[in-house]
Amino acid sequence: MNWLEKISADEHQTYICKIKQGKQSITKINIYDIIYLEIQKHDISVHTAQGIYHKYGSLVNELKYLSPYGFLKCTKNCIVSLNHILSIHSDNINLIDGTQIHMSRKYAATIIIAFSQNRTFKV
């Protein structure tokens, strides 16, 4: 792998949060550190073990970018990383950090099948 391919591969494993509040701020996050994302209006909260990051955008675009890394929609305003799901009980997803998030019926079958097949997406 030459240096250009390595840079390209590294970029595909990095998630960028661009924040425009006063001065612009940019944060790089390893995709595999992201536990879940939720959105209210166009404010996306990116939940990681290191903290919560905020950015402006749409969940549809975030899902397009993150789905190859094992992210699935669990409600109309939330996507979750399969790598961070500990268990699923009824309509709740229990995450490895202790967080419990709701799973709507519309997305339940897809999440349960992917989780039960134990597909992990590692670096």
Salt bridges, closest charged atoms under 4 A:
ASP10 OD2 - LYS6 NZ 3.42
GLU38 OE2 - HIS47 NE2 2.81
ASP43 OD1 - HIS54 ND1 3.69
GLU62 OE1 - LYS55 NZ 3.34
ASP91 OD2 - HIS102 ND1 3.59
